[in-house]
Amino acid sequence: MFFGDDKDLSYKDRHWHEQCFKCAKCSRSLVEKPFAAKDEQLLCTECYSHEYSSKCSTCKKTIMPGSRKMEYKGNSWHETCFLCNRCQQPIGTKSFIPKDNGYFCVPCFEKQFAYQCCACKKSWPWTKAITTGGVTYNDKPWHRECFLCIGCKKQLSGQRFTSRENYPYCLDCFSNLYAKKCVGCTKPITSTLPVSDQQHSDNDADDETSWYGVTFV
């Protein structure tokens, strides 16, 4: 029998006597204790965790209701267990990159796996890794925006260009500097410049000059 001085406990417009506010599984009192709701049943945190909570992929322990967790492709972690494979620091809500069944924060991924531009790496610590696209020239990686004509500084990515003494030139700069000049008008004779659809072809007129296409990494 319940009397008029019993407390009225409510949750989402449902009401209980204080004595009836119990875990649906173990019948322990939930008064002034954390609980979870599942399918209209109230459960203590232990029962809810045992029945429904996910397990941390790292420590294999239950991720308790209300605690922060990380999820990725069906796996779950405690926030403090989701670590970068390289620096072993919690990734938290920061961006990360999966690789070879591991997870890396962006700075560590760039240091360990990404190409470093051979042009801007000289400006460390402002070096930027090549994370998307890029240019390979003389077996060295470049950002597209860093691969420039040595003369006019125009971007060469996606353009035909040539090299002289390992310095890249756009067609205009190379023509002005090295092409044969017309005796009449003194302008470069561009028809004498080698044009090739191949990635590399030797210039018959000058053994020190080669024409290249662009390879993207």
C-alpha beads as a LAMMPS data file, in Angstrom:
LAMMPS data file: protein, C-alpha beads

217 atoms
216 bonds

1 atom types
1 bond types

-500.0 500.0 xlo xhi
-500.0 500.0 ylo yhi
-500.0 500.0 zlo zhi

Masses

1 110.0

Atoms # bond

1 1 1 0.000 0.000 0.000
2 1 1 1.275 3.448 -0.910
3 1 1 0.429 6.614 0.951
4 1 1 0.030 10.207 -0.077
5 1 1 3.510 11.257 1.056
6 1 1 5.245 9.023 -1.516
7 1 1 7.454 10.861 -3.970
8 1 1 6.336 11.122 -7.566
9 1 1 9.255 10.317 -9.881
10 1 1 8.771 11.047 -13.560
11 1 1 10.659 10.490 -16.798
12 1 1 9.327 11.525 -20.199
13 1 1 5.751 11.943 -18.964
14 1 1 5.773 8.588 -17.180
15 1 1 5.446 8.369 -13.388
16 1 1 6.654 5.995 -10.653
17 1 1 6.463 5.621 -6.901
18 1 1 9.905 6.028 -5.425
19 1 1 9.839 2.361 -4.390
20 1 1 8.949 1.299 -7.949
21 1 1 11.634 3.261 -9.759
22 1 1 13.892 0.263 -10.414
23 1 1 16.073 -1.277 -13.080
24 1 1 13.973 -3.550 -15.276
25 1 1 16.733 -6.183 -15.301
26 1 1 18.252 -6.363 -11.814
27 1 1 15.542 -4.494 -9.846
28 1 1 18.034 -2.211 -8.149
29 1 1 16.709 1.211 -7.233
30 1 1 17.398 3.954 -9.752
31 1 1 16.587 6.793 -7.379
32 1 1 19.281 9.469 -7.678
33 1 1 21.374 7.139 -9.846
34 1 1 22.244 7.325 -13.539
35 1 1 20.121 5.153 -15.782
36 1 1 19.345 4.550 -19.441
37 1 1 16.133 3.868 -21.311
38 1 1 15.754 1.121 -23.886
39 1 1 12.479 -0.004 -25.472
40 1 1 10.526 1.861 -22.762
41 1 1 12.438 0.045 -20.030
42 1 1 14.681 1.793 -17.515
43 1 1 18.020 0.140 -16.865
44 1 1 20.886 0.859 -14.509
45 1 1 24.156 1.685 -16.255
46 1 1 25.625 -1.746 -15.492
47 1 1 22.717 -3.672 -17.011
48 1 1 22.480 -1.354 -19.989
49 1 1 26.195 -1.688 -20.639
50 1 1 26.063 -5.461 -20.390
51 1 1 23.091 -5.727 -22.728
52 1 1 23.553 -2.941 -25.231
53 1 1 26.749 -0.914 -24.930
54 1 1 29.529 -1.306 -27.452
55 1 1 33.005 -2.445 -26.516
56 1 1 36.111 -0.354 -27.096
57 1 1 38.145 -1.751 -29.993
58 1 1 41.375 -0.938 -28.152
59 1 1 40.904 -1.829 -24.480
60 1 1 37.917 -4.175 -25.059
61 1 1 36.096 -2.637 -22.089
62 1 1 32.489 -1.472 -22.169
63 1 1 31.858 2.083 -23.270
64 1 1 29.539 3.294 -20.535
65 1 1 26.378 5.255 -21.373
66 1 1 26.974 8.979 -21.298
67 1 1 30.717 8.698 -21.847
68 1 1 32.322 10.146 -24.949
69 1 1 33.130 7.644 -27.647
70 1 1 34.565 7.641 -31.141
71 1 1 33.059 5.588 -33.963
72 1 1 34.440 4.734 -37.386
73 1 1 33.302 2.049 -39.829
74 1 1 31.512 -0.039 -37.222
75 1 1 34.240 0.212 -34.587
76 1 1 33.969 2.125 -31.318
77 1 1 36.558 3.525 -28.934
78 1 1 36.715 5.380 -25.672
79 1 1 37.771 8.913 -26.521
80 1 1 41.040 8.347 -24.633
81 1 1 41.691 5.052 -26.454
82 1 1 41.424 6.346 -30.016
83 1 1 45.097 7.178 -30.552
84 1 1 47.306 8.132 -33.453
85 1 1 49.482 5.134 -34.355
86 1 1 52.566 7.330 -34.609
87 1 1 52.489 9.872 -31.769
88 1 1 50.131 7.871 -29.532
89 1 1 48.150 10.985 -28.670
90 1 1 44.323 10.923 -28.529
91 1 1 42.866 11.991 -31.867
92 1 1 39.581 13.139 -30.337
93 1 1 37.513 15.197 -32.752
94 1 1 40.498 16.141 -34.920
95 1 1 40.820 14.970 -38.507
96 1 1 42.577 11.646 -39.056
97 1 1 43.627 9.426 -41.943
98 1 1 43.269 5.608 -41.905
99 1 1 46.134 3.598 -43.375
100 1 1 47.093 -0.089 -43.159
101 1 1 44.593 -0.849 -40.370
102 1 1 45.912 2.087 -38.362
103 1 1 44.818 5.656 -37.781
104 1 1 47.013 8.737 -37.969
105 1 1 46.505 12.361 -37.064
106 1 1 47.110 14.590 -40.077
107 1 1 50.538 15.958 -38.965
108 1 1 51.869 12.441 -38.314
109 1 1 50.495 11.090 -41.585
110 1 1 52.165 13.889 -43.515
111 1 1 55.497 13.277 -41.772
112 1 1 55.441 9.514 -42.287
113 1 1 53.698 8.956 -45.604
114 1 1 53.036 12.106 -47.618
115 1 1 55.402 13.469 -50.240
116 1 1 57.292 16.594 -49.205
117 1 1 57.533 19.253 -51.885
118 1 1 61.165 19.727 -52.890
119 1 1 60.554 23.441 -53.454
120 1 1 58.823 24.686 -50.308
121 1 1 60.526 22.251 -47.914
122 1 1 63.383 24.729 -47.867
123 1 1 61.069 27.077 -45.971
124 1 1 60.594 24.768 -42.959
125 1 1 58.580 24.937 -40.698
126 1 1 56.123 26.245 -43.301
127 1 1 56.566 23.174 -45.483
128 1 1 53.316 21.719 -46.774
129 1 1 53.075 18.016 -47.563
130 1 1 51.601 16.984 -50.895
131 1 1 48.307 15.428 -49.843
132 1 1 46.303 15.715 -53.077
133 1 1 47.815 15.738 -56.534
134 1 1 51.234 17.059 -57.374
135 1 1 53.923 17.001 -60.013
136 1 1 56.852 14.637 -60.389
137 1 1 59.881 16.088 -62.159
138 1 1 63.353 14.547 -62.113
139 1 1 61.955 11.949 -59.680
140 1 1 61.165 14.699 -57.174
141 1 1 57.679 15.718 -55.962
142 1 1 56.331 19.252 -56.179
143 1 1 53.088 21.000 -55.306
144 1 1 51.399 22.117 -58.504
145 1 1 51.566 25.702 -57.271
146 1 1 55.290 25.332 -56.509
147 1 1 56.302 23.924 -59.896
148 1 1 57.110 27.184 -61.702
149 1 1 59.014 28.393 -64.729
150 1 1 62.442 29.537 -63.573
151 1 1 62.061 32.637 -65.720
152 1 1 58.551 34.102 -65.410
153 1 1 57.370 32.043 -62.387
154 1 1 54.280 30.827 -64.256
155 1 1 52.815 27.531 -63.056
156 1 1 53.857 24.663 -65.314
157 1 1 51.497 21.925 -64.112
158 1 1 49.418 20.693 -67.024
159 1 1 51.614 22.643 -69.478
160 1 1 54.364 21.659 -71.869
161 1 1 57.698 22.739 -70.506
162 1 1 61.374 22.183 -71.043
163 1 1 64.435 21.894 -68.891
164 1 1 67.903 23.300 -69.269
165 1 1 70.572 22.431 -66.743
166 1 1 67.769 20.937 -64.605
167 1 1 65.828 24.225 -64.457
168 1 1 62.253 24.096 -65.845
169 1 1 61.150 26.707 -68.393
170 1 1 57.836 27.508 -70.033
171 1 1 57.870 27.609 -73.843
172 1 1 57.892 31.399 -74.042
173 1 1 60.797 31.906 -71.670
174 1 1 62.845 29.162 -73.245
175 1 1 62.163 30.526 -76.718
176 1 1 63.219 34.034 -75.737
177 1 1 66.369 32.833 -74.042
178 1 1 67.600 29.944 -76.160
179 1 1 65.714 29.585 -79.469
180 1 1 67.335 30.605 -82.728
181 1 1 66.506 34.210 -83.662
182 1 1 65.343 35.421 -87.058
183 1 1 67.936 37.718 -88.658
184 1 1 65.154 39.859 -90.100
185 1 1 62.827 40.474 -87.124
186 1 1 65.043 39.136 -84.274
187 1 1 62.103 37.140 -82.875
188 1 1 62.539 33.487 -81.838
189 1 1 61.982 30.902 -84.547
190 1 1 59.553 28.704 -82.612
191 1 1 59.159 26.129 -85.380
192 1 1 62.690 24.975 -84.574
193 1 1 61.678 24.097 -81.029
194 1 1 61.064 20.396 -80.422
195 1 1 57.461 19.512 -79.643
196 1 1 56.714 15.994 -78.503
197 1 1 53.725 14.103 -77.169
198 1 1 56.050 11.899 -75.174
199 1 1 56.814 12.479 -71.555
200 1 1 60.466 12.888 -72.466
201 1 1 62.245 13.440 -75.766
202 1 1 65.716 14.640 -76.538
203 1 1 66.228 17.917 -78.336
204 1 1 68.336 17.226 -81.393
205 1 1 69.517 20.826 -81.514
206 1 1 70.822 20.955 -77.962
207 1 1 71.911 17.973 -75.908
208 1 1 71.426 19.935 -72.672
209 1 1 67.724 20.595 -73.288
210 1 1 64.830 18.153 -72.960
211 1 1 61.075 18.546 -73.286
212 1 1 58.747 17.034 -70.730
213 1 1 55.160 16.425 -69.892
214 1 1 53.804 16.402 -66.373
215 1 1 53.345 13.345 -64.193
216 1 1 50.955 13.610 -61.246
217 1 1 51.449 11.738 -58.005

Bonds

1 1 1 2
2 1 2 3
3 1 3 4
4 1 4 5
5 1 5 6
6 1 6 7
7 1 7 8
8 1 8 9
9 1 9 10
10 1 10 11
11 1 11 12
12 1 12 13
13 1 13 14
14 1 14 15
15 1 15 16
16 1 16 17
17 1 17 18
18 1 18 19
19 1 19 20
20 1 20 21
21 1 21 22
22 1 22 23
23 1 23 24
24 1 24 25
25 1 25 26
26 1 26 27
27 1 27 28
28 1 28 29
29 1 29 30
30 1 30 31
31 1 31 32
32 1 32 33
33 1 33 34
34 1 34 35
35 1 35 36
36 1 36 37
37 1 37 38
38 1 38 39
39 1 39 40
40 1 40 41
41 1 41 42
42 1 42 43
43 1 43 44
44 1 44 45
45 1 45 46
46 1 46 47
47 1 47 48
48 1 48 49
49 1 49 50
50 1 50 51
51 1 51 52
52 1 52 53
53 1 53 54
54 1 54 55
55 1 55 56
56 1 56 57
57 1 57 58
58 1 58 59
59 1 59 60
60 1 60 61
61 1 61 62
62 1 62 63
63 1 63 64
64 1 64 65
65 1 65 66
66 1 66 67
67 1 67 68
68 1 68 69
69 1 69 70
70 1 70 71
71 1 71 72
72 1 72 73
73 1 73 74
74 1 74 75
75 1 75 76
76 1 76 77
77 1 77 78
78 1 78 79
79 1 79 80
80 1 80 81
81 1 81 82
82 1 82 83
83 1 83 84
84 1 84 85
85 1 85 86
86 1 86 87
87 1 87 88
88 1 88 89
89 1 89 90
90 1 90 91
91 1 91 92
92 1 92 93
93 1 93 94
94 1 94 95
95 1 95 96
96 1 96 97
97 1 97 98
98 1 98 99
99 1 99 100
100 1 100 101
101 1 101 102
102 1 102 103
103 1 103 104
104 1 104 105
105 1 105 106
106 1 106 107
107 1 107 108
108 1 108 109
109 1 109 110
110 1 110 111
111 1 111 112
112 1 112 113
113 1 113 114
114 1 114 115
115 1 115 116
116 1 116 117
117 1 117 118
118 1 118 119
119 1 119 120
120 1 120 121
121 1 121 122
122 1 122 123
123 1 123 124
124 1 124 125
125 1 125 126
126 1 126 127
127 1 127 128
128 1 128 129
129 1 129 130
130 1 130 131
131 1 131 132
132 1 132 133
133 1 133 134
134 1 134 135
135 1 135 136
136 1 136 137
137 1 137 138
138 1 138 139
139 1 139 140
140 1 140 141
141 1 141 142
142 1 142 143
143 1 143 144
144 1 144 145
145 1 145 146
146 1 146 147
147 1 147 148
148 1 148 149
149 1 149 150
150 1 150 151
151 1 151 152
152 1 152 153
153 1 153 154
154 1 154 155
155 1 155 156
156 1 156 157
157 1 157 158
158 1 158 159
159 1 159 160
160 1 160 161
161 1 161 162
162 1 162 163
163 1 163 164
164 1 164 165
165 1 165 166
166 1 166 167
167 1 167 168
168 1 168 169
169 1 169 170
170 1 170 171
171 1 171 172
172 1 172 173
173 1 173 174
174 1 174 175
175 1 175 176
176 1 176 177
177 1 177 178
178 1 178 179
179 1 179 180
180 1 180 181
181 1 181 182
182 1 182 183
183 1 183 184
184 1 184 185
185 1 185 186
186 1 186 187
187 1 187 188
188 1 188 189
189 1 189 190
190 1 190 191
191 1 191 192
192 1 192 193
193 1 193 194
194 1 194 195
195 1 195 196
196 1 196 197
197 1 197 198
198 1 198 199
199 1 199 200
200 1 200 201
201 1 201 202
202 1 202 203
203 1 203 204
204 1 204 205
205 1 205 206
206 1 206 207
207 1 207 208
208 1 208 209
209 1 209 210
210 1 210 211
211 1 211 212
212 1 212 213
213 1 213 214
214 1 214 215
215 1 215 216
216 1 216 217
